[in-house]
């Protein structure tokens, strides 16, 4: 009997998780995190939910 899909996915995720070097991951995170510009906008949960609900009509 062959490998199950579940086992294949587990094995592949384990491979992917083990591939990246920690220092390289940190450097990549720092490089990417410095590129953002919110133009002063601050994240607001209520506005996001309001916008999402508006797309589908409020109940």
N, C-alpha and C positions, 0 to 999 in steps of 0.2 A: 504494500500500500504506500502511496506517495505522501508527500508533505501536505498538510491541510493549508488552506488559505490563511487561517488565523496564525499558524506557526510561521508561515512564510513572511507575513507582515511583521510579526514579532522579531524574527531574525533580521529582517531588513532594517527595521527601526533601531535595533541594537547596533547594527553595522554603521548606520548613519550617525547615531549618537556618539559612537566611539571615534569617528573619523576626524572631527575637527579639533584642532589644537586650542587649548584654553586661551593662551596669549593672543592667538590670531582672532579668536572670537571677541575678546575684550577690545582689541584694536579696531575690529570691524564695527562693533557697537559704538565706540567712541566716535569713529569717523562718520557713521550714519546719524548719530544723535546730534551732532553739531550742525547739521545741514538744515534743520527745520526752522521755519519762521511763521509764527502765529499772528504776526501783525497786531499783537496785543490781545487777541481773542483768548479767553479762558474757557476751558472745557466746562460745560454745564449740562448735567444729566437731564434736567427738566426740559430744556430747549430741544435736546436730541429726541427725547420721547415725544414731545409735542409735534416735532417735525415728522417723526415716523408714523404717529397715529394719524396725522393729517393726510398722509398719502393713502391710507386705507379707510378713512372715514371713522370718526369716533363712535364708539358703541353707546 
